[in-house]
Amino acid sequence: MSPFILIVPAFAIIVFSELALSRKRKDGTYDGKDLIANFFIGIGGLILGVLSKKALEIGLFFFVFQLFTPLRLEWLGYESLGWAWWVWILAIIGDDFTFYWHHRWSHKIRILWAAHVVHHSSRYFNFSIGLRNGWAVMLYKHFWWLWMPALGFEPGMITLALIFNALYQFLQHTQHVKSYGLPASIFVTPGLHEVHHASNIRYLDKNYGGILIIWDRIFGTYQKYEPEVEKVEFGVLNDPGSTNPFFLHLHEFLRIFRDLRRSKTLKDAFFQLFGQPGWSSDGSTKTAKELQQEFLLKTHHDG
């Protein structure tokens, strides 16, 4: 039985407890239709997640682990990194480092963004958003982690590190707690993750980390939580305007198909698929980087 099935009741209790708190405070952090869509997507994701872990992830990790065993023995002198406590720490760090780059490129490559955008398309930010993950992502996500079994991390350890990361991330989707007492200089906190879910140009494409925010600090994607400077507005620039779970998964793919049909050259078609979201050959639409450059110039000029 998947560990995710065992914690479904805990997820439900957490979501409905926050919903009750939100209703009591009348803070508008929940919307009924949005919540239903999130649960539908979450249940679909749970089913696909169980199937993909059994059919793809674990099998793939074992295959790569075994495939590279002779090379590890010959070149590195070991068969497996084993199960020591320090290997667990390395596995969690390695998993989080991999998640950072997987997550970052999911925002930078349009075809990957089309699969990931469902998680960002809500105009709300609450625990139920932690259940709102794109189904298509589960079909290819595992390939980013293949370096770990190749290096000798046990497949079961990698899978558990992935699950721990997912649980930690779920708990970051709330406006009612800002840090859980953890130092925001090291760890991702709900406040920092709010920034990641913002549609404000100032905050676009920031704070990709899953557990550790240090990757964002190292690689230049860190953004401090500063609601006093500019209040976070949740969602995406191209709002799908729907709570239909299937449309939420398909809307960006449909936009890509439309743009591919309009492409006049192979270069245009290539960048519509693999360029940054918002790329256009004529400048009619802009990437997050271009929008932020314009924003900084305007801010500097106004200042």
N, C-alpha and C positions, 0 to 999 in steps of 0.2 A: 504493500500500500504506500502511495506517495505521501511524504511528510506534509505536502500542501493540503491533502484531504483532511489530515488530522487537525490542522490549524484553521480550517474554514470557520468553525464556530467561534474561534477567538477573533478572527477578522470581523465577523458579523457583529460580535459584541462591541468591539472597538468602534466600528462605523456607527452603529445605532446609539451608542453612548454619546459620541460626538454630535450626532444628529439631535439627540435630546437636549444637549447643552446648547447647541446652536439655536434651537427653537426657543429655549428658555431665555437666552440672551437676545434673541431676535437680531442676530448679526448677519443674516443673509449668506452664510457660507455654504448652504445647501439649497438645491433646487430639486423638486420631486422628479421631473422627467429626466434630469441629468443623473440623478441617483439610480433610477431604474436602468438607464442605459449603462451606467458603470457596473452594476451588478450583472447585467446580461453579458457584457463584455468580459467581466471577471470570471463568470461561470464557463463561458466559451474558452477563455484562456486557460482555465484550470484543466478542462478536458484535453485541450490540445497540448498543454504543458506535460500532463501525465503521459500522453501518447508519444510526444516527441522525446521525452527523457528516456522512455523505455526503448523506443524504436530507433532513435537517432543519437541523442547525446551520450548516454552511457556506452552504447555499442561503439560509437565512433571513438570515444575516449579510450576504450579498451583496445580497439583495433590499432590506433596510433601508438599507444603505450607498448603493445607487443611488437609492432612493426619496427620501432626504434630501439628495442631492447638490445639487439646485437651491436648497434652503433654505440649505445651508451657504455656497454661492457668494453668495447674495443677502445673507444676514445676517452671516456670519462672514468672508467674503472668501477662502475656500479650498475646494478640492474634496476634499482628503484631508490628513490629518496627516502622511502620508508614512512613510518607513522609517528616519528618523534614529535614532541610538542613544538619544537622550533620549526619543523617542516610545516606544521599546521599554520603557524604565523606567516611563514613565507607563502603558503598557498593562498591565504586570505589577502595578503598584500599583492601577490601576483594576479589573483582574480580581480581585485579592485583596479589595479593598473590597466588590465585588459579591458575592464568595463569602461574606464574613462575613455579609451581610444575608440572602442566600439560605439559608445554613446556620442562622442564628439563627431565621428564620421557619419553617424546617423542624422546629424544636423547639417552636415556639410555636403553630402551627396544626395541629390534629389530623390533617386529611386529608393534609397534607404530611408530618407525622410518621409516618403509616402507611406512606408510601413510603420514608422515610429510616430507620425503626427497625431494619431488617434489619442495618444497619451497626453498630448498638449492641447487638444482642441476644445477642452472644456473651459468655460469662463469662470469656473469655480475651482477652489483649491481646498480639499478636505481628504480625509482618510479614504473615501471611496475612490478617489482618483488613483490611489495606489493599486487599485484592481483593474484600472482602465489601460491595459497594455495591448499593443497591436498583435493580432494573431499571426500575421505573416512573419514577424520578427523571430518567432519561435522555430521557424523552419530553417533559418540560416545562422542564427546567433552563435551556435556551438562552434562554428568554424574559427571564430576569433580566438578561441581558447585552446586550439590544438597544440600550440607550442608547449603547454604545460604537461600533458601526458608524454609528448615527445622528449621533454627534458627529464622525465622520471617521476613526476607527481602522480600518485595513485589516482585512478579514475574516480573512485568513490570519494576521495578527499576533495577533488575538484568540484564534483557535483554538490557536496555539502557546503563548500565555500560559496558556490553560486547561490544556493538556497539561503545561506546566512546573509549574503549581500542583498538578496531580494527582500528578506524580512526587515532588514535595517532600513532599506529604502522605503518600504511601505510606511514605516513609522515617521518618515520625514514629511508626509503629505498632510499637514495640519497647520492651521493658523492659531490654534489655541495654546501651543507650546512652541517656544522659540529655540531651545537648545538642549533640553533634557539634562542640563548641567554639564554638558561636554564642551570642551574648548573649541570655539569656532575657528581657531587658527589651525586646528589639526583635522577635525571631523566635520563632515557634512551635517548641518543642523536644519530643522524645518525652516528657519529664517533664511538661510542660504539657499535652500531648495525653492522657496517662494520666488526668489530672484530668477532661478532657472526656468520657472513656469511663466514668467512675465512676457507680455507682448510689447511692452514699452521698448522703443528703439534703444534707449540707454542700456537696457538689461539683456538684449538679445544674445543668445549663444554664450552664456556664462554658466559657471558652476556645474560642470559635467560629472563631477565625482559621485561615486555611489556611497562609499563609507568615508573615505579620506578626501579632504578638500586640498590636501597638499599638492595633488597633481595639477589642479587648476592654478595654484600659486606658482608652481614650477614652470608650467607651459603657457602662462599668460592669459588664462581664461577666468581668473578669479574676479568676482564682483561682490563687494561688501553689501550687506543688507542695510539699506539706508532709506527707510520709508519717509523720513523727515525731508529728504531731498526730492524724491519723487515716489509717490505711492504706486505700488505694483498693480498692474492691470493684467489679469490672467487671460490666457487664450493664445490664439495665433493670429498673424496679420490677415491671412485669408480664412476668415471664420466660415466653417462649413454651414452654419446656420441651421443645424439639425441635431436632433438627439437620436436619430435612427442608427442603431449600432452598425448596420451593414453599410450605410452611406458614410459613416464616420471612418470606416476602414477603406472605403473605395474612392472617396472624393478627390484625394490628391492623385491617385492613379488615373482617374478620369481626366484631370487637368493635364497630366503628362501626355496622355493619349491625344488630347486636343492640341497641345503644343507641338507634338511630333507631327501631326497632320499638317500643321502650318509651317513646319520647318522647310526651308528652301535648299539647304545644303546638308551634307553629312555631318559637317562640323556642328551646325545648329542642332541637329538631332542628337548628336553625341552629348552636347552640353545640356540639352533638355533632360537627358537621362542621368548623366553622371556629373554635371556641373552643380554649383551650389543652388539651393532653392532661391528663386527670384531672379536667376540669371536670364538675360535676354540679349539678343544680338543688337537690337536697336535702342536699348536703354529704357524701354517702356515699362519694364519692371526691374527691380533692383534687389541685390543680395543683402543680407544682414550687414555685411561689412561695408558695402556701399552706403547703405542707409545710415550707419553709424558714423561714417566719415562726413556725410552731409550734416548730420546732427551736431558733430563736434565743431564743424566750421561755423554753423549757425550759432551755436552756443558761444563760441569764441568771438564772433562778430557782434552778437547782442551784448556780450559782456564788456 
